[in-house]
Structure formats: C-alpha cells, structure tokens
C-alpha cells in the first residue's frame, strides 16, 4: 500500500517586538469629520492611535510601562517601522518612548 502524502500544516507567522518596543495595529485614517462631512479619497485625517498587538518581554516585565496587549494608545509615528502581513493590515513596531498616552476608561 503506497504511503499517503504528508500534509504540511501551515505555520502562523507572528511578530514579537524586541527591546523596548511594542507592536501596534494602527487605527484607520478617518474619512469623515466629527461634524459628519465626508472627505474625498485624496484627503484623510491622519490617525496616530492604535491597539497594542504585542509587547516585548522587556516591556512586559517593566513596571515603569503600564502597557498591556489590547490597550488603545496614542503614538508618535516618526520612528514606527511598518510591518505588513496582508494588505490593509497596518502593523507598526514602535519604540516605547514613542507611545505617548494610553486610553483608559474611567469608572
């Protein structure tokens, strides 16, 4: 009886930031103003907010940086390194110094 061909399981590729860095999924750029005015495709309001996808082990163990996965943050994109797995999936490796605020819900 012939051997069955072995099926290869596809491995999922991930990005783990190193050093004092985090991985952020950038929020979509806005196409509508707060007043409800739709902007043409050539104009967008740049967004510098996003969600933490992953934090480096160094950041995770450092109490000076109260940032965790899924936090919504404001960041300076100047030193952000883009990482693209799929079109439209905007991920950035960002130095922790460029994360300038964390959004928290008040109870």
N, CA, C and O of each residue as an XYZ file, in Angstrom:
428
protein
N       0.843     -1.155      0.000
C       0.000      0.000      0.000
C       0.907      1.242      0.000
O       1.794      1.354      0.846
N       0.692      2.167     -0.934
C       1.565      3.347     -1.005
C       1.325      4.273      0.182
O       0.222      4.376      0.718
N       2.412      4.944      0.565
C       2.301      5.897      1.664
C       1.425      7.064      1.254
O       1.457      7.513      0.108
N       0.646      7.546      2.202
C      -0.165      8.733      1.942
C       0.762      9.940      1.969
O       1.678     10.010      2.788
N       0.520     10.888      1.070
C       1.355     12.089      1.118
C       1.128     12.822      2.433
O      -0.002     12.961      2.902
N       2.205     13.276      3.003
C       2.110     14.013      4.268
C       1.627     15.426      3.979
O       2.152     16.116      3.105
N       0.637     15.831      4.716
C       0.166     17.200      4.566
C       0.951     18.079      5.518
O       1.159     17.739      6.683
N       1.373     19.197      5.004
C       2.123     20.129      5.838
C       1.156     21.103      6.474
O       0.332     21.710      5.790
N       1.256     21.249      7.770
C       0.445     22.237      8.459
C       1.115     23.582      8.248
O       2.319     23.737      8.454
N       0.313     24.547      7.835
C       0.895     25.868      7.644
C       1.118     26.501      9.004
O       0.241     26.473      9.868
N       2.273     27.058      9.181
C       2.616     27.709     10.442
C       2.215     29.173     10.356
O       2.374     29.826      9.324
N       1.701     29.658     11.447
C       1.301     31.057     11.502
C       2.524     31.884     11.858
O       3.235     31.592     12.819
N       2.751     32.912     11.072
C       3.884     33.798     11.323
C       3.434     34.928     12.241
O       2.388     35.539     12.023
N       4.227     35.197     13.258
C       3.927     36.280     14.181
C       5.130     37.217     14.260
O       6.229     36.893     13.812
N       4.890     38.369     14.835
C       5.965     39.337     15.054
C       6.045     39.587     16.546
O       5.052     39.955     17.173
N       7.217     39.391     17.112
C       7.443     39.674     18.525
C       8.442     40.815     18.617
O       9.599     40.664     18.224
N       8.002     41.956     19.134
C       8.935     43.071     19.255
C      10.036     42.756     20.263
O       9.807     42.056     21.249
N      11.204     43.269     20.010
C      12.359     43.067     20.889
C      12.756     44.391     21.527
O      12.385     45.462     21.046
N      13.505     44.303     22.603
C      13.965     45.522     23.275
C      12.795     46.272     23.864
O      11.817     45.663     24.297
N      12.884     47.566     23.885
C      11.809     48.401     24.436
C      10.890     48.859     23.307
O      10.830     50.037     22.955
N      10.162     47.858     22.747
C       9.263     48.146     21.619
C       7.933     47.423     21.808
O       7.831     46.432     22.532
N       6.922     47.955     21.129
C       5.604     47.328     21.101
C       5.156     47.205     19.652
O       5.657     47.913     18.778
N       4.217     46.308     19.402
C       3.623     46.141     18.078
C       2.225     46.727     18.150
O       1.426     46.348     19.006
N       1.931     47.660     17.241
C       0.657     48.384     17.263
C      -0.066     48.187     15.935
O       0.539     48.259     14.865
N      -1.388     47.934     16.027
C      -2.242     47.939     14.836
C      -2.852     49.329     14.778
O      -3.666     49.701     15.624
N      -2.451     50.090     13.773
C      -2.889     51.478     13.641
C      -4.368     51.534     13.306
O      -4.862     50.749     12.496
N      -5.074     52.471     13.936
C      -6.476     52.701     13.597
C      -6.579     53.234     12.175
O      -5.633     53.817     11.645
N      -7.725     53.027     11.575
C      -7.954     53.510     10.211
C      -7.923     55.036     10.184
O      -8.371     55.689     11.126
N      -7.389     55.599      9.093
C      -7.449     57.039      8.912
C      -8.908     57.425      8.692
O      -9.675     56.686      8.075
N      -9.272     58.579      9.201
C     -10.676     58.990      9.156
C     -11.021     59.598      7.809
O     -10.259     60.383      7.244
N     -12.190     59.214      7.309
C     -12.707     59.740      6.037
C     -13.893     60.672      6.275
O     -14.398     61.284      5.334
N     -14.345     60.786      7.540
C     -15.488     61.622      7.881
C     -15.098     62.482      9.075
O     -14.508     61.982     10.032
N     -15.420     63.762      9.028
C     -15.117     64.648     10.154
C     -16.113     64.399     11.277
O     -17.116     63.712     11.078
N     -15.843     64.954     12.456
C     -16.758     64.802     13.588
C     -18.125     65.391     13.265
O     -19.139     64.933     13.791
N     -18.156     66.387     12.416
C     -19.416     67.012     12.018
C     -20.180     66.214     10.977
O     -21.292     66.591     10.606
N     -19.606     65.121     10.499
C     -20.300     64.257      9.547
C     -19.994     64.541      8.084
O     -20.636     63.975      7.199
N     -19.029     65.404      7.817
C     -18.682     65.727      6.438
C     -17.768     64.645      5.888
O     -16.719     64.360      6.467
N     -18.165     64.036      4.760
C     -17.321     63.014      4.128
C     -16.214     63.691      3.342
O     -16.450     64.647      2.603
N     -15.000     63.179      3.512
C     -13.847     63.743      2.818
C     -13.596     62.989      1.522
O     -13.864     61.790      1.446
N     -13.082     63.675      0.496
C     -12.735     62.970     -0.739
C     -11.622     61.960     -0.481
O     -10.897     62.078      0.507
N     -11.481     60.966     -1.360
C     -10.465     59.917     -1.189
C      -9.053     60.473     -1.088
O      -8.188     59.865     -0.459
N      -8.816     61.628     -1.707
C      -7.466     62.190     -1.706
C      -7.117     62.871     -0.381
O      -5.959     63.221     -0.152
N      -8.106     63.059      0.486
C      -7.869     63.729      1.766
C      -8.264     62.792      2.900
O      -9.336     62.188      2.872
N      -7.404     62.675      3.883
C      -7.692     61.878      5.065
C      -7.203     62.633      6.284
O      -6.254     63.413      6.203
N      -7.844     62.401      7.403
C      -7.362     62.941      8.662
C      -6.427     61.878      9.231
O      -6.895     60.802      9.605
N      -5.112     62.143      9.311
C      -4.185     61.115      9.783
C      -4.480     60.715     11.217
O      -4.769     61.559     12.066
N      -4.405     59.443     11.470
C      -4.663     58.909     12.799
C      -3.367     58.371     13.371
O      -2.634     57.652     12.693
N      -3.087     58.714     14.598
C      -1.891     58.187     15.253
C      -2.288     57.442     16.520
O      -1.589     57.473     17.533
N      -3.434     56.772     16.430
C      -3.874     55.927     17.527
C      -3.920     54.487     17.028
O      -3.995     54.228     15.827
N      -3.873     53.571     17.966
C      -3.944     52.168     17.592
C      -4.072     51.284     18.815
O      -4.142     51.763     19.947
N      -4.101     49.980     18.567
C      -4.206     48.977     19.629
C      -2.895     48.222     19.750
O      -2.263     47.896     18.746
N      -2.493     47.947     20.969
C      -1.296     47.148     21.210
C      -1.603     45.702     20.821
O      -2.534     45.095     21.352
N      -0.831     45.163     19.908
C      -0.971     43.766     19.481
C      -0.050     42.883     20.317
O      -0.428     41.785     20.726
N       1.162     43.375     20.567
C       2.141     42.615     21.353
C       3.112     43.580     22.012
O       3.386     44.661     21.492
N       3.622     43.176     23.154
C       4.667     43.946     23.833
C       5.889     43.053     23.966
O       5.767     41.833     24.079
N       7.050     43.654     23.953
C       8.278     42.868     24.113
C       8.349     42.337     25.540
O       7.703     42.874     26.439
N       9.121     41.302     25.743
C       9.299     40.727     27.082
C       9.884     41.769     28.031
O       9.539     41.803     29.213
N      10.762     42.610     27.515
C      11.400     43.639     28.353
C      10.354     44.626     28.874
O      10.395     45.005     30.045
N       9.428     45.040     28.030
C       8.366     45.964     28.441
C       7.386     45.265     29.373
O       6.921     45.850     30.351
N       7.076     44.014     29.065
C       6.108     43.252     29.857
C       6.552     43.097     31.305
O       5.711     43.025     32.202
N       7.847     43.046     31.547
C       8.378     42.860     32.899
C       8.825     44.162     33.564
O       9.432     44.132     34.634
N       8.531     45.298     32.942
C       8.973     46.591     33.461
C       7.760     47.373     33.980
O       6.907     47.784     33.193
N       7.682     47.576     35.287
C       6.552     48.277     35.895
C       6.482     49.755     35.521
O       5.457     50.398     35.749
N       7.556     50.304     34.951
C       7.536     51.709     34.533
C       6.664     51.915     33.297
O       6.328     53.052     32.966
N       6.296     50.838     32.611
C       5.488     50.928     31.397
C       4.198     50.136     31.593
O       4.166     48.932     31.338
N       3.130     50.805     32.046
C       1.862     50.107     32.314
C       1.058     49.874     31.027
O      -0.094     50.295     30.924
N       1.661     49.216     30.075
C       1.012     48.957     28.786
C       0.856     47.457     28.636
O       1.780     46.688     28.902
N      -0.330     47.054     28.207
C      -0.621     45.641     28.014
C      -1.247     45.426     26.641
O      -1.694     46.373     25.994
N      -1.273     44.194     26.216
C      -1.883     43.840     24.946
C      -3.339     44.334     24.935
O      -4.030     44.265     25.951
N      -3.786     44.822     23.799
C      -5.145     45.332     23.527
C      -5.388     46.745     24.034
O      -6.464     47.292     23.792
N      -4.422     47.366     24.738
C      -4.605     48.759     25.137
C      -4.690     49.624     23.896
O      -4.030     49.356     22.892
N      -5.515     50.673     23.971
C      -5.574     51.665     22.888
C      -4.616     52.780     23.277
O      -4.656     53.281     24.401
N      -3.748     53.170     22.332
C      -2.700     54.138     22.641
C      -2.615     55.239     21.584
O      -3.097     55.098     20.460
N      -1.991     56.322     21.987
C      -1.627     57.417     21.094
C      -0.124     57.312     20.917
O       0.611     57.215     21.900
N       0.349     57.330     19.659
C       1.784     57.175     19.452
C       2.303     58.141     18.390
O       1.565     58.587     17.511
N       3.583     58.447     18.499
C       4.277     59.279     17.525
C       4.800     58.338     16.435
O       5.630     57.477     16.727
N       4.336     58.479     15.190
C       4.717     57.537     14.140
C       6.099     57.787     13.527
O       6.502     57.074     12.608
N       6.828     58.790     14.026
C       8.099     59.156     13.398
C       9.088     57.985     13.311
O       9.744     57.817     12.282
N       9.207     57.175     14.370
C      10.171     56.069     14.374
C       9.504     54.705     14.203
O      10.147     53.670     14.375
N       8.219     54.708     13.865
C       7.480     53.450     13.699
C       7.971     52.716     12.453
O       8.176     53.320     11.400
N       8.155     51.414     12.590
C       8.600     50.582     11.464
C       7.398     49.774     10.987
O       6.870     48.953     11.737
N       6.955     49.998      9.734
C       5.786     49.271      9.251
C       6.085     47.792      9.005
O       7.157     47.428      8.523
N       5.113     46.955      9.349
C       5.192     45.513      9.110
C       3.873     45.141      8.449
O       2.810     45.356      9.030
N       3.926     44.591      7.253
C       2.688     44.269      6.555
C       2.609     42.784      6.259
O       3.429     42.242      5.519
N       1.605     42.126      6.849
C       1.347     40.722      6.567
C       0.364     40.600      5.410
O       0.549     39.796      4.496
N      -0.674     41.408      5.469
C      -1.733     41.389      4.473
C      -2.038     42.831      4.094
O      -1.847     43.738      4.904
N      -2.508     43.051      2.877
C      -2.886     44.418      2.503
C      -3.977     44.944      3.444
O      -4.934     44.235      3.754
N      -3.826     46.164      3.880
C      -4.805     46.786      4.752
C      -4.626     46.484      6.231
O      -5.329     47.061      7.061
N      -3.718     45.607      6.577
C      -3.460     45.288      7.975
C      -2.227     46.074      8.396
O      -1.102     45.596      8.249
N      -2.434     47.267      8.913
C      -1.332     48.164      9.226
C      -0.790     47.911     10.623
O      -1.390     48.327     11.614
N       0.347     47.227     10.698
C       1.028     46.975     11.957
C       2.327     47.770     11.982
O       2.971     47.955     10.949
N       2.704     48.236     13.162
C       3.932     49.006     13.304
C       4.682     48.563     14.554
O       4.083     48.375     15.613
N       5.996     48.398     14.426
C       6.858     48.191     15.582
C       7.269     49.595     16.024
O       7.855     50.356     15.255
N       6.949     49.922     17.282
C       7.118     51.292     17.775
C       7.966     51.272     19.053
O       7.689     50.494     19.966
N       8.991     52.117     19.121
C       9.749     52.234     20.371
C       8.816     52.726     21.486
O       7.959     53.579     21.253
N       8.986     52.193     22.670
C       8.103     52.547     23.786
C       8.141     54.047     24.076
O       7.156     54.607     24.557
N       9.261     54.700     23.792
C       9.354     56.149     24.023
C       8.392     56.919     23.130
O       8.035     58.054     23.448
N       7.961     56.320     22.010
C       7.048     56.993     21.087
C       5.580     56.729     21.401
O       4.698     57.272     20.736
N       5.310     55.899     22.408
C       3.937     55.732     22.884
C       3.736     56.814     23.934
O       4.340     56.777     25.006
N       2.874     57.782     23.610
C       2.788     58.971     24.456
C       1.578     58.975     25.389
O       1.537     59.769     26.329
N       0.594     58.110     25.151
C      -0.583     58.067     26.027
C      -1.300     56.735     25.862
O      -1.247     56.102     24.808
N      -1.973     56.328     26.938
C      -2.811     55.141     26.940
C      -4.221     55.585     27.269
O      -4.428     56.317     28.237
N      -5.198     55.152     26.476
C      -6.589     55.475     26.747
C      -7.122     54.527     27.813
O      -7.000     53.310     27.676
N      -7.711     55.074     28.875
C      -8.292     54.272     29.960
C      -9.750     54.710     30.155
O     -10.080     55.887     30.015
N     -10.594     53.762     30.473
C     -11.989     54.076     30.779
C     -12.094     54.380     32.261
O     -11.564     53.649     33.098
N     -12.781     55.462     32.575
C     -12.991     55.861     33.968
C     -14.268     55.209     34.461
O     -15.266     55.159     33.742
N     -14.237     54.707     35.696
C     -15.455     54.110     36.236
C     -16.132     55.030     37.225
O     -17.176     54.683     37.777
